[in-house]
Amino acid sequence: MTLADDPALATLLAAAFPGGDLHALYAALQSYGAAPHEREAPRVRRAIVLLAAGDPAKVAHYLDVARVDYRDVLAWADAPAPDAATQRAERAAVAALLARWGDD
């Protein structure tokens, strides 16, 4: 398969990896979905591109994750990590609960 076979993924790759080796990235992404247990391949591939955020090494990482459980990749892409301010507020709330209830 070539980039022309999946124009939506090609467009997403071009936007996420400007100046990157799109053909190599596309080939790597196409490797997901070959095994019978690798489900929802088009959706997983799009999620991997989004999660990789322009870092080709992360494409390989998320491909490995998807091969173990593709739902992790889909969940992370659908619900990205909270920003730093939200994380600080959540940690403070947990610390307050632990102080109130005890942490042992």
N, C-alpha and C positions, 0 to 999 in steps of 0.2 A: 504494500500500500504506500501511497505517496501523500504528500500534503494536499494535493488536489482532490484526493478521495474524501477528505473530511474538511471542507472549507471552514466550518465553524471552529474546529479545533485549531486549524492553521491560523485563523485570525486571532484567537485567544493566545496562542503561542507567540505570534509576532508582537502582540501588545505587551505580554509579560516578559519576553526575552528579546528586547530590541538589540540587534547586532549579534544575537546568539546563533549557534548552529542549529537552526530550526529542524533540519532534516534529521540530525542525530537525536534531538529531543523527541521528535515525532516517532522515530523508530523505537526509542526506549519506551515511550508511552504505549505504542502498539503492542509491546510485549505483554502488557497486561490484558487479560481476557482470553488468552490462548488455552488455559486450563479450564476444565468444566466448572470448578468451584469459584473461578474468578468472575463474579457476577457484576452486572450493571457497568460494563466496561466504558461506554461513552461518558456516563456520569462520573465515574471514578477518575477517568483521565482528566476531565475538566476540573474536578476538585483538586487533583494533584497539581495542575498548573497554577491554580489560585493559591494553594498552600505554599508552593515553592517560591512564590514572590520574586521571580527573576533569578533565583539561585539554582543552577543546573545540578549541583550536588544534592539539593533537597528533592529534586525529581526522583533520583535514585532511592533516596531514603523513603519517600512516601510510596514509591512503588513497592518497596520491601514491606512496608506497613500494610499496604492494601492486600498483598499476597497472604498475609497472616489473617487479617480481618478487614475487609473492604469497608465495613460500616464505620470503623474508626476514622478513616479519611473523609467519608461523607459527613460524619458528625462534626468533625473539626472544621470543615469548609462551611458548613451551614451555621455553626455557632462559634465564630472565632473567639480567641482568648480576650478577656476584658482588658481595657486599657489600664495603665499604671495607676491612675487615680481610683478606679473601681477596685483594683486589687488591694490598694492600701486601705480603702474603706472596709472591704470585706475582712481583711486581716484584723483591723481594729475591732470590728464587731465580734469576731471569733475570740480575740484576746479578752474583750469585755465579758463575754459569756464564760470563758474559762476562769476569769478572776472571780466572777460571781458564784459559779458553781464548783470551782476547784478543778484542777487539771489532773488529779490522780485517779 
